[in-house]
Amino acid sequence: MASGIDDARKRTVLKDENLYMVFAVTLLSVLGVASVTPAFPQIAEFFGISPAKTGLVVSSFTIPGLVATPLLGLLADRYGRKKVLVPCLLLFGVSGGLCALSRSFNELLMMRVLQGIGASALNSLNITIIGDLYKEKYRTEAMGYNSSVLGIGTATYPAIGGLLSMFGWRYPFLLPFAAIPVALWITLRLKQNRTATNHKAGNPFKEMLKAFSNPLAILLFSTSTVTFIILYGAFLTFLPFHLNTSFQATALQIGLISAFMSFTSAVVAFNMKGISKALSERYRLFLAFILYCLALIIALNLPNCLSALIPAGLIGAAQGLNMPTLMTMITNIAPEENRAAFISLNSMSLRLGQTLGPFLMGGIYSLFGIRSVFSSGAILAAVMASVLYFALKPTQR
Protein backbone atom coordinates (compact mmCIF):
# COMPACT_ATOMS: atom_id res chain seq x y z
CA MET A 1 0.00 0.00 0.00
CA ALA A 2 1.40 3.38 -1.04
CA SER A 3 0.53 5.24 2.14
CA GLY A 4 1.14 5.35 5.86
CA ILE A 5 4.08 5.93 8.10
CA ASP A 6 6.44 3.48 6.37
CA ASP A 7 5.83 5.18 3.06
CA ALA A 8 6.24 8.57 4.71
CA ARG A 9 9.71 7.60 5.93
CA LYS A 10 10.72 6.58 2.41
CA ARG A 11 9.22 9.40 0.37
CA THR A 12 8.24 12.16 2.82
CA VAL A 13 4.64 12.99 3.51
CA LEU A 14 4.38 15.47 0.65
CA LYS A 15 4.71 12.66 -1.90
CA ASP A 16 1.71 10.71 -0.62
CA GLU A 17 -1.38 11.09 -2.84
CA ASN A 18 -3.60 10.31 0.15
CA LEU A 19 -2.41 13.49 1.84
CA TYR A 20 -3.43 15.56 -1.18
CA MET A 21 -6.93 14.11 -0.96
CA VAL A 22 -6.95 15.22 2.69
CA PHE A 23 -5.85 18.66 1.49
CA ALA A 24 -8.81 18.78 -0.92
CA VAL A 25 -11.23 17.95 1.91
CA THR A 26 -9.59 20.59 4.10
CA LEU A 27 -9.99 23.21 1.37
CA LEU A 28 -13.69 22.37 1.12
CA SER A 29 -14.16 22.38 4.90
CA VAL A 30 -13.45 26.13 5.07
CA LEU A 31 -15.18 27.03 1.82
CA GLY A 32 -18.60 27.22 3.47
CA VAL A 33 -17.77 30.35 5.48
CA ALA A 34 -14.60 31.94 4.12
CA SER A 35 -15.97 32.46 0.61
CA VAL A 36 -19.26 34.09 1.64
CA THR A 37 -18.32 36.52 4.44
CA PRO A 38 -17.25 39.28 1.98
CA ALA A 39 -20.81 39.17 0.60
CA PHE A 40 -22.44 39.83 4.00
CA PRO A 41 -23.12 43.53 3.36
CA GLN A 42 -24.83 42.67 0.03
CA ILE A 43 -26.81 39.83 1.63
CA ALA A 44 -28.01 42.17 4.39
CA GLU A 45 -29.03 44.79 1.84
CA PHE A 46 -30.73 42.35 -0.56
CA PHE A 47 -32.87 40.68 2.11
CA GLY A 48 -33.33 43.83 4.22
CA ILE A 49 -31.85 42.36 7.39
CA SER A 50 -29.53 43.70 10.11
CA PRO A 51 -25.80 42.92 10.33
CA ALA A 52 -26.46 40.84 13.46
CA LYS A 53 -29.07 38.73 11.65
CA THR A 54 -26.65 38.18 8.76
CA GLY A 55 -24.60 36.13 11.22
CA LEU A 56 -27.29 33.43 10.86
CA VAL A 57 -25.72 32.58 7.49
CA VAL A 58 -22.77 31.28 9.51
CA SER A 59 -24.74 29.85 12.44
CA SER A 60 -27.19 27.90 10.28
CA PHE A 61 -24.19 26.28 8.62
CA THR A 62 -22.39 25.43 11.86
CA ILE A 63 -25.24 24.39 14.17
CA PRO A 64 -25.88 21.02 12.42
CA GLY A 65 -22.32 20.02 13.25
CA LEU A 66 -23.08 20.09 16.96
CA VAL A 67 -25.25 17.00 16.51
CA ALA A 68 -24.08 15.46 13.25
CA THR A 69 -20.31 15.56 13.79
CA PRO A 70 -20.04 13.03 16.67
CA LEU A 71 -22.61 10.72 15.04
CA LEU A 72 -20.68 10.75 11.77
CA GLY A 73 -17.47 10.10 13.71
CA LEU A 74 -19.02 6.99 15.24
CA LEU A 75 -20.12 5.80 11.80
CA ALA A 76 -16.65 6.42 10.36
CA ASP A 77 -15.07 4.26 13.07
CA ARG A 78 -17.62 1.53 12.51
CA TYR A 79 -17.87 1.42 8.72
CA GLY A 80 -14.80 3.20 7.39
CA ARG A 81 -13.81 6.72 6.45
CA LYS A 82 -14.84 6.72 2.78
CA LYS A 83 -18.36 5.40 3.40
CA VAL A 84 -19.06 8.50 5.49
CA LEU A 85 -16.86 11.08 3.78
CA VAL A 86 -18.07 10.63 0.19
CA PRO A 87 -21.82 11.07 0.86
CA CYS A 88 -21.04 14.10 3.04
CA LEU A 89 -19.03 15.68 0.23
CA LEU A 90 -21.90 15.18 -2.20
CA LEU A 91 -24.45 16.69 0.19
CA PHE A 92 -22.13 19.61 0.89
CA GLY A 93 -21.60 20.29 -2.80
CA VAL A 94 -25.19 20.03 -4.02
CA SER A 95 -26.94 21.88 -1.17
CA GLY A 96 -24.20 24.51 -0.98
CA GLY A 97 -24.47 25.26 -4.68
CA LEU A 98 -28.26 25.49 -4.46
CA CYS A 99 -27.91 28.35 -1.96
CA ALA A 100 -27.32 30.54 -5.01
CA LEU A 101 -30.94 29.97 -6.10
CA SER A 102 -32.50 31.07 -2.81
CA ARG A 103 -35.44 33.46 -3.23
CA SER A 104 -35.76 34.36 0.45
CA PHE A 105 -33.51 34.55 3.48
CA ASN A 106 -35.30 31.55 5.02
CA GLU A 107 -34.62 29.47 1.90
CA LEU A 108 -30.97 30.44 2.10
CA LEU A 109 -30.82 29.36 5.73
CA MET A 110 -32.50 26.00 4.96
CA MET A 111 -29.94 25.22 2.26
CA ARG A 112 -27.17 26.28 4.62
CA VAL A 113 -28.44 23.80 7.22
CA LEU A 114 -28.22 20.95 4.67
CA GLN A 115 -24.80 22.12 3.59
CA GLY A 116 -23.74 22.23 7.24
CA ILE A 117 -24.80 18.61 7.72
CA GLY A 118 -22.61 17.63 4.78
CA ALA A 119 -19.74 19.72 6.12
CA SER A 120 -19.97 18.15 9.58
CA ALA A 121 -17.64 15.27 8.76
CA LEU A 122 -15.15 17.19 6.64
CA ASN A 123 -13.15 18.97 9.32
CA SER A 124 -12.95 15.89 11.56
CA LEU A 125 -12.31 13.10 9.05
CA ASN A 126 -9.49 15.03 7.39
CA ILE A 127 -7.67 15.13 10.74
CA THR A 128 -8.67 11.53 11.48
CA ILE A 129 -7.17 10.28 8.21
CA ILE A 130 -3.90 12.08 8.99
CA GLY A 131 -3.93 10.35 12.37
CA ASP A 132 -4.50 7.03 10.61
CA LEU A 133 -1.67 7.52 8.15
CA TYR A 134 1.13 9.11 10.18
CA LYS A 135 2.77 8.85 13.58
CA GLU A 136 5.21 10.81 15.72
CA LYS A 137 7.03 13.68 13.98
CA TYR A 138 5.43 12.80 10.63
CA ARG A 139 2.03 13.49 12.14
CA THR A 140 3.11 16.94 13.36
CA GLU A 141 4.60 17.67 9.94
CA ALA A 142 1.44 16.54 8.11
CA MET A 143 -0.76 18.57 10.48
CA GLY A 144 1.37 21.63 9.75
CA TYR A 145 1.07 21.17 6.00
CA ASN A 146 -2.66 20.58 6.31
CA SER A 147 -3.09 23.76 8.35
CA SER A 148 -1.03 25.59 5.75
CA VAL A 149 -3.39 24.35 3.04
CA LEU A 150 -6.30 25.46 5.22
CA GLY A 151 -4.67 28.88 5.41
CA ILE A 152 -4.27 28.98 1.64
CA GLY A 153 -7.94 28.13 1.27
CA THR A 154 -9.09 30.76 3.72
CA ALA A 155 -6.74 33.22 2.00
CA THR A 156 -8.02 32.45 -1.46
CA TYR A 157 -11.72 32.12 -0.78
CA PRO A 158 -12.34 35.59 0.68
CA ALA A 159 -10.58 37.14 -2.32
CA ILE A 160 -12.54 34.97 -4.74
CA GLY A 161 -15.73 35.54 -2.76
CA GLY A 162 -15.15 39.29 -2.73
CA LEU A 163 -14.51 39.32 -6.47
CA LEU A 164 -17.59 37.21 -7.22
CA SER A 165 -19.69 39.36 -4.88
CA MET A 166 -19.02 42.33 -7.11
CA PHE A 167 -21.32 40.62 -9.65
CA GLY A 168 -23.90 39.67 -7.02
CA TRP A 169 -24.15 37.96 -3.64
CA ARG A 170 -25.29 34.65 -5.21
CA TYR A 171 -22.08 33.88 -7.09
CA PRO A 172 -19.86 32.80 -4.13
CA PHE A 173 -22.43 30.10 -3.34
CA LEU A 174 -21.62 28.32 -6.61
CA LEU A 175 -18.16 27.33 -5.34
CA PRO A 176 -19.28 24.29 -3.26
CA PHE A 177 -20.05 22.37 -6.46
CA ALA A 178 -16.29 21.62 -6.46
CA ALA A 179 -16.97 18.97 -3.80
CA ILE A 180 -18.52 16.65 -6.38
CA PRO A 181 -15.30 15.84 -8.32
CA VAL A 182 -13.41 15.58 -5.01
CA ALA A 183 -15.90 12.93 -3.88
CA LEU A 184 -15.22 10.98 -7.07
CA TRP A 185 -11.43 11.24 -6.61
CA ILE A 186 -11.66 9.94 -3.04
CA THR A 187 -13.98 7.12 -4.09
CA LEU A 188 -11.47 5.91 -6.67
CA ARG A 189 -8.10 6.61 -5.05
CA LEU A 190 -8.12 7.01 -1.25
CA LYS A 191 -6.22 4.24 0.51
CA GLN A 192 -6.34 3.55 4.24
CA ASN A 193 -3.88 1.66 6.39
CA ARG A 194 -6.47 0.46 8.87
CA THR A 195 -9.92 -1.10 8.65
CA ALA A 196 -13.05 0.14 10.33
CA THR A 197 -13.36 -1.07 13.85
CA ASN A 198 -15.68 -3.92 14.68
CA HIS A 199 -18.03 -4.32 17.60
CA LYS A 200 -15.24 -5.74 19.79
CA ALA A 201 -12.77 -2.98 19.11
CA GLY A 202 -13.99 -0.74 21.90
CA ASN A 203 -17.08 1.06 23.06
CA PRO A 204 -17.05 4.46 21.33
CA PHE A 205 -19.58 5.97 23.73
CA LYS A 206 -17.39 4.93 26.67
CA GLU A 207 -14.35 6.48 25.01
CA MET A 208 -16.25 9.69 24.33
CA LEU A 209 -17.37 9.86 27.96
CA LYS A 210 -13.78 9.25 29.07
CA ALA A 211 -12.73 12.23 26.99
CA PHE A 212 -14.83 14.50 29.19
CA SER A 213 -13.09 13.16 32.30
CA ASN A 214 -9.65 13.87 30.83
CA PRO A 215 -8.56 17.37 31.96
CA LEU A 216 -6.22 17.78 28.99
CA ALA A 217 -8.96 16.81 26.51
CA ILE A 218 -11.40 19.25 28.12
CA LEU A 219 -8.79 22.02 27.98
CA LEU A 220 -8.03 21.37 24.31
CA PHE A 221 -11.70 21.15 23.31
CA SER A 222 -12.36 24.40 25.20
CA THR A 223 -9.44 26.03 23.40
CA SER A 224 -11.00 25.09 20.05
CA THR A 225 -14.31 26.64 21.10
CA VAL A 226 -12.73 29.89 22.30
CA THR A 227 -10.56 30.11 19.18
CA PHE A 228 -13.55 30.07 16.89
CA ILE A 229 -15.64 32.39 19.05
CA ILE A 230 -12.85 34.91 18.56
CA LEU A 231 -12.26 34.16 14.89
CA TYR A 232 -15.83 33.86 13.65
CA GLY A 233 -17.46 36.20 16.14
CA ALA A 234 -15.11 39.12 16.62
CA PHE A 235 -13.13 38.96 13.38
CA LEU A 236 -14.68 37.29 10.33
CA THR A 237 -18.28 38.33 10.96
CA PHE A 238 -17.84 41.92 12.14
CA LEU A 239 -14.59 43.13 10.58
CA PRO A 240 -16.32 43.41 7.15
CA PHE A 241 -18.99 45.67 8.65
CA HIS A 242 -16.39 47.72 10.53
CA LEU A 243 -14.34 48.29 7.37
CA ASN A 244 -17.42 48.98 5.26
CA THR A 245 -18.93 51.44 7.76
CA SER A 246 -15.75 53.22 8.81
CA PHE A 247 -13.84 53.32 5.52
CA GLN A 248 -16.41 52.40 2.84
CA ALA A 249 -14.34 49.33 1.99
CA THR A 250 -15.55 47.31 -1.00
CA ALA A 251 -16.22 43.58 -0.90
CA LEU A 252 -13.01 43.00 -2.84
CA GLN A 253 -10.94 45.03 -0.36
CA ILE A 254 -12.49 43.13 2.55
CA GLY A 255 -11.75 39.84 0.80
CA LEU A 256 -8.13 40.77 0.20
CA ILE A 257 -7.62 41.74 3.86
CA SER A 258 -9.08 38.40 4.96
CA ALA A 259 -6.85 36.73 2.40
CA PHE A 260 -3.77 38.32 3.95
CA MET A 261 -4.77 36.89 7.32
CA SER A 262 -4.98 33.42 5.85
CA PHE A 263 -1.79 33.80 3.84
CA THR A 264 0.06 34.62 7.06
CA SER A 265 -1.52 31.59 8.71
CA ALA A 266 -0.38 29.37 5.84
CA VAL A 267 3.21 30.61 6.03
CA VAL A 268 3.46 30.03 9.78
CA ALA A 269 1.77 26.60 9.64
CA PHE A 270 3.95 25.46 6.73
CA ASN A 271 6.99 26.03 8.96
CA MET A 272 5.51 24.15 11.92
CA LYS A 273 8.16 21.44 11.65
CA GLY A 274 10.87 23.95 12.57
CA ILE A 275 8.72 25.96 14.99
CA SER A 276 7.86 22.81 16.95
CA LYS A 277 11.57 22.24 17.57
CA ALA A 278 12.00 25.74 18.97
CA LEU A 279 8.80 26.15 21.00
CA SER A 280 6.90 23.66 23.13
CA GLU A 281 3.19 23.15 22.62
CA ARG A 282 2.50 25.22 25.74
CA TYR A 283 4.33 28.27 24.42
CA ARG A 284 2.92 27.93 20.90
CA LEU A 285 -0.65 28.06 22.23
CA PHE A 286 0.13 30.84 24.73
CA LEU A 287 1.76 32.97 22.05
CA ALA A 288 -1.16 32.36 19.67
CA PHE A 289 -3.69 33.83 22.09
CA ILE A 290 -1.45 36.78 22.90
CA LEU A 291 -1.42 37.51 19.17
CA TYR A 292 -5.23 37.23 18.97
CA CYS A 293 -5.48 39.74 21.81
CA LEU A 294 -3.06 42.22 20.22
CA ALA A 295 -4.80 41.95 16.85
CA LEU A 296 -8.20 42.81 18.28
CA ILE A 297 -6.81 45.73 20.31
CA ILE A 298 -5.24 47.15 17.15
CA ALA A 299 -8.52 46.62 15.25
CA LEU A 300 -10.15 49.05 17.70
CA ASN A 301 -7.99 51.93 16.47
CA LEU A 302 -7.54 51.56 12.73
CA PRO A 303 -6.70 54.86 10.99
CA ASN A 304 -7.61 53.59 7.50
CA CYS A 305 -8.62 50.48 5.59
CA LEU A 306 -5.06 49.53 4.63
CA SER A 307 -4.02 49.41 8.29
CA ALA A 308 -6.38 46.45 8.78
CA LEU A 309 -3.60 44.33 7.29
CA ILE A 310 -1.78 44.53 10.66
CA PRO A 311 -4.44 42.83 12.81
CA ALA A 312 -5.23 40.48 9.92
CA GLY A 313 -1.58 39.38 9.81
CA LEU A 314 -1.46 38.89 13.59
CA ILE A 315 -4.65 36.83 13.58
CA GLY A 316 -3.20 34.73 10.76
CA ALA A 317 0.05 34.10 12.62
CA ALA A 318 -1.96 33.09 15.68
CA GLN A 319 -3.99 30.62 13.65
CA GLY A 320 -0.85 29.18 12.09
CA LEU A 321 0.57 28.50 15.55
CA ASN A 322 -2.67 27.41 17.16
CA MET A 323 -4.42 24.98 14.82
CA PRO A 324 -1.63 22.49 13.95
CA THR A 325 -0.61 22.39 17.60
CA LEU A 326 -4.16 21.76 18.81
CA MET A 327 -4.88 19.13 16.15
CA THR A 328 -1.67 17.23 16.88
CA MET A 329 -2.24 17.25 20.65
CA ILE A 330 -5.82 16.03 20.26
CA THR A 331 -4.86 13.30 17.79
CA ASN A 332 -2.07 12.11 20.07
CA ILE A 333 -4.44 11.50 22.99
CA ALA A 334 -7.20 9.96 20.84
CA PRO A 335 -7.71 6.17 21.27
CA GLU A 336 -6.75 4.50 17.99
CA GLU A 337 -9.79 2.23 17.77
CA ASN A 338 -12.19 5.18 18.19
CA ARG A 339 -10.09 7.94 16.67
CA ALA A 340 -12.78 9.42 14.40
CA ALA A 341 -15.34 9.61 17.22
CA PHE A 342 -12.83 11.24 19.58
CA ILE A 343 -11.63 13.78 17.04
CA SER A 344 -15.25 14.52 16.16
CA LEU A 345 -15.66 15.85 19.71
CA ASN A 346 -13.08 18.50 18.91
CA SER A 347 -14.84 19.29 15.65
CA MET A 348 -18.04 19.64 17.65
CA SER A 349 -16.21 22.04 19.99
CA LEU A 350 -14.96 23.97 17.00
CA ARG A 351 -18.49 24.13 15.57
CA LEU A 352 -19.76 25.32 18.92
CA GLY A 353 -17.33 28.23 18.72
CA GLN A 354 -18.34 29.00 15.13
CA THR A 355 -21.99 28.96 16.20
CA LEU A 356 -21.69 30.90 19.46
CA GLY A 357 -19.30 33.49 18.06
CA PRO A 358 -21.73 35.35 15.76
CA PHE A 359 -24.55 35.06 18.34
CA LEU A 360 -22.50 36.34 21.28
CA MET A 361 -20.75 39.07 19.37
CA GLY A 362 -23.99 39.95 17.58
CA GLY A 363 -25.61 40.53 20.96
CA ILE A 364 -22.68 42.66 22.11
CA TYR A 365 -22.82 44.61 18.85
CA SER A 366 -26.56 45.27 19.22
CA LEU A 367 -26.18 46.46 22.82
CA PHE A 368 -22.87 48.29 22.86
CA GLY A 369 -21.59 48.80 19.31
CA ILE A 370 -18.81 47.38 17.20
CA ARG A 371 -15.91 48.59 19.38
CA SER A 372 -17.22 46.43 22.21
CA VAL A 373 -17.12 43.41 19.89
CA PHE A 374 -13.36 43.75 19.41
CA SER A 375 -12.62 44.63 23.03
CA SER A 376 -14.64 41.62 24.25
CA GLY A 377 -12.72 39.35 21.89
CA ALA A 378 -9.41 40.77 23.14
CA ILE A 379 -10.36 40.12 26.78
CA LEU A 380 -11.43 36.55 25.95
CA ALA A 381 -8.11 35.93 24.18
CA ALA A 382 -6.11 37.28 27.13
CA VAL A 383 -8.01 35.06 29.57
CA MET A 384 -7.43 31.99 27.38
CA ALA A 385 -3.71 32.77 27.11
CA SER A 386 -3.46 32.86 30.90
CA VAL A 387 -5.39 29.60 31.31
CA LEU A 388 -3.17 27.79 28.82
CA TYR A 389 0.03 29.14 30.35
CA PHE A 390 -0.82 27.89 33.84
CA ALA A 391 -2.76 24.73 32.92
CA LEU A 392 -0.23 23.16 30.53
CA LYS A 393 3.06 21.75 31.73
CA PRO A 394 6.13 23.90 31.00
CA THR A 395 7.57 21.14 28.81
CA GLN A 396 4.23 20.12 27.22
CA ARG A 397 5.06 18.69 23.82
N, C-alpha and C positions, 0 to 999 in steps of 0.2 A: 504494500500500500504506500502510495507516494504522499504521505502526510504524517504528522505526529512528531514527537520529540526526537526520535532517531533520525528522521529525515531532516529536521531542523538543524541538528548537529552537523549533518553532512553538507547542507546547501544553504543554510541560514533561512530564517523564517520568511524573508521577503521573496523567496523563490518557490513558495508553496502556494499553488493555485487555490487551495482551500481558504487561505487567509484573504485572498482577494475577493472571494465570495462573501466572507465576513465583512470586508470593507464595503461591499455593495449594500449589504443589509444595514450597516452602520450609517451610510450616506442616506438611505431611505428613512431611517429611524428619526432623523432630525429634519427631514424635509417637511413634515406636517406642520411645523411651527415656524421654522426659520425663513421659509420662503414666503409666508403670508403676512408676517408682522409689518413689513413696509407698506402694505395695503390697508392697514387699519384705519387711517384717516379717511380713505375713500369708502371703505365699508361703512364706517359710521355715518358719513354723509349720504351715501346711497340709500341706506335703510332708515335714516333719521333716528339714530340711536346715540347715546352718550358714550364718551371714551371708556367709562367704567364698564358699561354693558358690552362693549366690543371685546372685552377680556373673555367673554363667554365663548368666543371662537377658539380660544386656547383651552378653556376649562372643559368644554364639551368634548374636546379631543382627548384630554388627559383623564377625565373621570372614569371612563370605562376600564382603564388600566388598573384601577384600584381593586376591581373585582376579577377582571379577566386575566391579568398577568400571573398571579399565583396558580390559578386553575390551569392555564396553558403550560406553566412550568411543570406541574404534576404530570400532565399528559405527555410532555416532551421526555420526561424521565421514563415514563411507562412505555411509550410507543416509538420513541425515536425523535430526533430533532427535525428531520425533513418533513415528517408527517404532520407536524404542527406548523412549521415555518412556512412551507409553500402555500397552504390555504390562507394563512394570515397575510402573506404578501399579495395574493390575488384580491382579497377583500380590501386591503389598504389601497391598492392601486385603482380598483374600479370605483369604490365609494368616494375616494378622495378626488378622483377626476370628475365625478358627477357633481361635486360641490359647485363647479363652474356654471352649472345649469340652474342653480337655485333661484327661485322667483321671490322668495321671502326670507327674512332672517331666520325664521323657525325651520324652514326647509334646509337652510345652510347648516344649522345646528344639528339637525337629524342626520345629515350626511356625515358631519364631523364625528358624531357618536359612532357610526358604523366604521368610519376610517380609524377612529381611536381603538376600537375593538381589534381591528386588523393590526394596528401598530403595537398592541400590547405585548406581543411576543418578540418584537424585533430588537428592542434594546435590552432584552435579557438573554435571548438565545445567541445573539452575536458574542456576548461575553462568555456564555456557557460553552460555546464551541471552541473558543480560544482556550478555556480551561481544560476542555477535553484533549486538545491537540498538543499543548505545550506545558512544560513544567519548569520550575526554578527560574533561572535568569531569563530563559527564553520566553516564559510567560510575561514577565515584566516588560521585556522588549516588545513582544507582540501587542501588549496592552498600550504601550506608548505609541506604537505605530497606528493602532486602531484609533486612539484618541486624536492623533494627528490628522487622520483621515476625517474623523468627526469634525475637527476644527476646519478642515478644508471645505467640508460640506456646509457648515454653518457660516463660513466666510463667503462661499459662492452663492448660496441660496438667497441671502438677503439682497445681494447685488442683482441677481437674476430676477428675484421677486420685485424689487424696486423698479427695474427696467420694464418688466412686463406690466406692472401696475400703471405705468404711464399710458398704456393703451386701454386700461380698464381693470377693475379689481378682480374680475373673473379669471384672468389669464394665469396668475400664479397657481391656481387650483388645477390646472391641466398637468402639472409636473408629476403628480403621483402615478400617472399611467406608466411611468418608467419601471414600476415594481413588477409589471407583468413579464417582461423579458428576463428580469432577474430571477423570478420564480422558475422560469423554464431552465435557466442556466443551473440553478441549484438542484433542480430535479434530475438533470442529466449528469452533473459533474461532482457534486459535493460528496466527499468521502469522510467517513468517521472512523476513529480508531477504538471505538467502544460501542457495544450494543445497548439498546434500551434495557433498563433494569427490569427484572421480573418481580413477581409478588414476594419473593423471598429476599430480595436485595435490600430491604430496609423499609421501614414505615415512614413515608414522606411527611405525613402529618406530625408524627413524633419528632422528626428532625426539624420541622418548621417551628414547632413549639419550643424545642431546645434552643433554637436561634434567639428566641425572645428571653431566654434565661442566661444568655451569654452576654456579659457586659460589653465586650468588644464589639460584638455584632450589633447590639442596640446603639452603641456610639456611632458606628459606621453608617447604619441605616439612617440615624438622625442627622448625620452630617450630609447625606445625600438629600434629605428633605430640605434642610436649611439652605443648602447650595442652590436648589432650584426655586425656593421661595425668593431668594435674592435675585437670581438670574432672570427668572420669568416674571416675577412681580415687579421688582424695583427697576430692572434694566430693560429687558426686551419689550415689555408691554408699555411702559410709560416714557422711556427715552424718546421714542418717535413723536409722541405728543408734545413733549418738552421742546424738542428741536423744532417741530412744526409751529408751535405757538410762539416761542421766544425768538426764533430766527427765520421763520417762514421756509424751513428746509423742505426740499422736495422729497418725494418717495425715493428717487434714485440716490440723493445725498444720504438719506437715512440708511438705505441699504448698503452703501459703501462704507459708512461708519461702522455698521454692524459687521460688515465683511472684514474690516481691519481687526476688530476684536477677535474674530475667529481665526484670522491669519496668524495673529500673535499666539493664540492657543495652539495652533498646529505646529508652529516653530518650536515652542517650548516642549510640547508632548513628543515631538519627533526626536528630541534630544534627551528623552527620559532615561535612556540607558546610561548616559554619562552623569546626569543629574542625580540618579539614584545612588551612584557611587560616592557622590560628594555630600548628599543630604539624606538623613534618615527619613523614614515615613512621617514621623512626628513633626519634624521641622518643615517638610514639604507641605503638609496640611496646614500647619500654623501660619507659614508664610503666605499660603494661598488666601486665607481669610483676612490677613492683614492687607493684602492687595485689594480684595473686594471692598474692604472698609475705606481705604484711601481713594479708590475709584469713585465711590458714591459720594464721598465728601467733595471731591473735585467737581463732580457733576452738579453740585449745588451752586457752583460759582463760575459757570462757563461764560467767557466774554463774547464768544461767537461760535458759529456752527463748527468751524474747523477745529476748535479747541476740544471738541468732543472726542477727537482721536486719542487724547491722553487717557481719560477714564476707560475708553473702549479697549485700548492696549493693555491697561492694567487688569481689567476684567479678563481679557483673553489669556494673559500670563497666569492669572490665578487658576483659570480653568485647565490650562495645560499642566499645571502642577497637581491640581486637585484630582481630576477624574482618573488618570491612569493609576495614581496611588491608591485611591479608594477602590477601584475595580480589582486591582491586584490583591489588596488586603482581604477583600470580601471573598474572592475566588480561593485564596489560600486557606481560609477557614471553612469553606463549604465542604460538606461530606461528599465524596466522589459519587456514591451511588444515588444521591439525590441532589446533584449539583444544580440542575436547572430549576428545581423548586426553590432551593435556597437562594440562588441568585435572583430569582423572580421576586423575592421579598425586598431586595434592594431596589429592583425596578419599580415595585409598588411604592416604596418610599420616595423614589425619584418622582414618580407620577403624583404622589401626594403633594410634593413641593410645587410641581408644575401647576397643580390644580389650586392649591391654597394661595400661591403667590399672587395671581391676578385678583382673587377675591379679597385677600387681606389688604393688599396695596390699593385696590380699587376703593375699599371702604375708607382707608386713610386719605386717599385723594379726594373723595367726596366730602369728607369732614374737614380736612385741614389744608388741602392743596397739594400741588405736586412737589414742593420742596420737602414736605413732611414724608413723602414717599421715599426719597433718597436718604434723608436723615434716618428714618426708621430702618432702612436696609443697612446703613452703615453701622448702626448700633447693634443690629442682629449679627453682623459679620464680626464685630469686635468681641461680642459675647462668645460666639462659636470659636474664635481663635483662642480665647482664654481657656475654654473648656477642653479643647484638644491639647493645648500645651500641658495642662495639669493632669489630664486623664490618661494620656498615652505615656508609655515608658520612654525615658530619654534616649534609649537605644532601639526604639521600636523600628523594626525593619520589615 
